[in-house]
Amino acid sequence: MVAPCRRPLSEANAFLRAAGTYWLEVFPHVKQEVRYWRRRAARVRDKRLARLALETQMHERGNLEGAAVFALLAPRRLRAEVVRAAVSFQALYDFLDTLAELPVADPVANGRRLHAALLAALEPGASTRGGFLEHCGFEEADGGYVEELIAACQDALAALPAYAHVAGPARAAAVRMVDYQSFNHFATGEPLQIRRWGSSIAPAGSGLRWWEAAAGAASSLGVFALLAAAASPNFNSPAAAETAEAYFPWVGALHVLLDSLVDFERDLDCGDHSLVSHYSSAGEAAERLGAIAAEAAERLCELGRTHSLILSAMAGFYLSRPAARGDFAAPAAARIVDELGPWTGPAIAVSRARRTARVLSRKSSSGLSTCLTNGVK
């Protein structure tokens, strides 16, 4: 029997409804949040730090929109709060990641201290002041930008009626994100720590390699799914546990491995750590990512059709990039599309059109360097 979330006719109706809801009811809130944070980034006291904040937002605009897609899971009356929490959390994550890539004396300590801000963002009422920028030379130079991102997320979460039920799993997901970011930034040599850590967090019997489990830990998608679910008053702790177990490691692994897949050539050129480079060939990468995609799709089908559609939208965002048609990435991209079902293709087309429109709208600007130049991401 075909699972309800994979029946073509019902899935088509759900896709059209979800798309309409996103563009008409969610996206206006996204634009408002993005506009606010862009103005706020421009007011950062240190000019170099302001540039980093603004360029990160521009370069990662798709991440902010993707985070907000999870508001489709929330009741209409609380969608604005879910969007605010998701956008502020993702903007914070992106900015911290940019700072973590700057050359510093101790990249591991810097990555851990910076990303500890994510834990504060998920704890309403916690102090927003934690010296998060102390290792990268920008302490207090942001004029409260990081603190305001943390506070915005905290305030939005405090308005969600079932947040108490998801706070534990959300924080556990954030702890894994912090661990990943601290282990993933190393100065020289083989990433022995991240290998050991990735192996230690792979669920028993999952068959995941260390870099696949590490990818699952790095993803923010499980956090967004939990935050959106917390907007429903009847959401409870068992449901939160089920959601968390679906997103980590399977959905998260697919998310971050897709990001690594489309960045494969860039990472090689820049000398950055590439997760997918640990596969022996393009064929092995396609086989493994296809298997992970199939497992992720099955897990989310059990949670509901909207989760499955969001998975297709996420995959479409990455697979719409020109790099997904490269020699290494193309076999894996084709396999993932096959495993996720018929709506990944339309999602790719929509993301490609959105990306083209954004590029045309800013083609007169200097844009971002593909590698770190003079310490700027």
LINRACOR-V986345 format. One record per backbone hydrogen bond with DSSP energy under -1.0 kcal/mol. CO is the residue of the C=O (numbers start at 1). NH is the residue of the N-H. If there is no record, write none. Layout:
CO:NH / CO:NH
This chain:
3:6 / 4:7 / 7:11 / 8:12 / 9:13 / 10:14 / 11:15 / 12:16 / 13:17 / 14:18 / 15:19 / 16:20 / 17:21 / 18:22 / 19:23 / 20:24 / 21:25 / 21:26 / 22:27 / 26:30 / 27:31 / 28:32 / 29:33 / 30:34 / 31:35 / 32:36 / 33:37 / 34:38 / 35:39 / 36:40 / 37:41 / 38:42 / 40:43 / 41:44 / 46:50 / 47:51 / 48:52 / 49:53 / 50:54 / 51:55 / 52:56 / 53:57 / 54:58 / 55:59 / 56:60 / 58:61 / 60:64 / 61:65 / 62:66 / 63:67 / 64:68 / 67:70 / 68:71 / 69:72 / 70:73 / 71:74 / 75:78 / 76:79 / 78:82 / 79:83 / 80:84 / 81:85 / 82:86 / 83:87 / 84:88 / 85:89 / 86:90 / 87:91 / 88:92 / 89:93 / 90:94 / 91:95 / 92:96 / 93:97 / 94:98 / 95:99 / 96:100 / 99:102 / 106:110 / 107:111 / 108:112 / 109:113 / 110:114 / 111:115 / 114:117 / 115:118 / 116:120 / 117:121 / 120:123 / 123:126 / 131:134 / 133:138 / 138:141 / 141:46 / 144:148 / 145:149 / 146:150 / 147:151 / 148:152 / 149:153 / 150:154 / 151:155 / 152:156 / 153:157 / 154:158 / 157:160 / 160:163 / 162:165 / 163:167 / 166:170 / 167:171 / 168:172 / 169:173 / 170:174 / 171:175 / 172:176 / 173:177 / 174:178 / 175:179 / 176:180 / 177:181 / 178:182 / 179:183 / 180:184 / 190:192 / 191:195 / 192:196 / 193:197 / 194:198 / 195:199 / 196:200 / 197:201 / 203:206 / 209:213 / 210:214 / 211:215 / 212:216 / 213:217 / 214:218 / 220:224 / 221:225 / 222:226 / 223:227 / 224:228 / 225:229 / 226:230 / 228:231 / 229:232 / 230:162 / 232:235 / 236:240 / 237:241 / 238:242 / 239:243 / 240:244 / 241:245 / 242:246 / 243:247 / 244:248 / 246:251 / 247:252 / 249:253 / 250:254 / 251:255 / 252:256 / 253:257 / 254:258 / 255:259 / 256:260 / 257:261 / 258:262 / 261:264 / 263:267 / 264:268 / 265:269 / 266:270 / 267:271 / 267:272 / 275:278 / 276:279 / 281:285 / 282:286 / 283:287 / 284:288 / 285:289 / 286:290 / 287:291 / 288:292 / 289:293 / 290:294 / 291:295 / 292:296 / 293:297 / 294:298 / 295:299 / 296:300 / 297:301 / 298:302 / 300:304 / 304:308 / 305:309 / 306:310 / 307:311 / 308:312 / 309:313 / 310:314 / 311:315 / 312:316 / 313:317 / 314:318 / 315:319 / 316:320 / 318:321 / 321:324 / 322:325 / 323:326 / 326:330 / 329:333 / 330:334 / 331:335 / 332:336 / 333:337 / 334:338 / 335:339 / 336:340 / 337:341 / 341:344 / 343:347 / 344:348 / 345:349 / 346:350 / 347:351 / 348:352 / 349:353 / 350:354 / 351:355 / 352:356 / 353:357 / 354:358 / 355:359 / 356:360 / 357:361 / 358:362 / 362:365 / 373:376 / 376:373
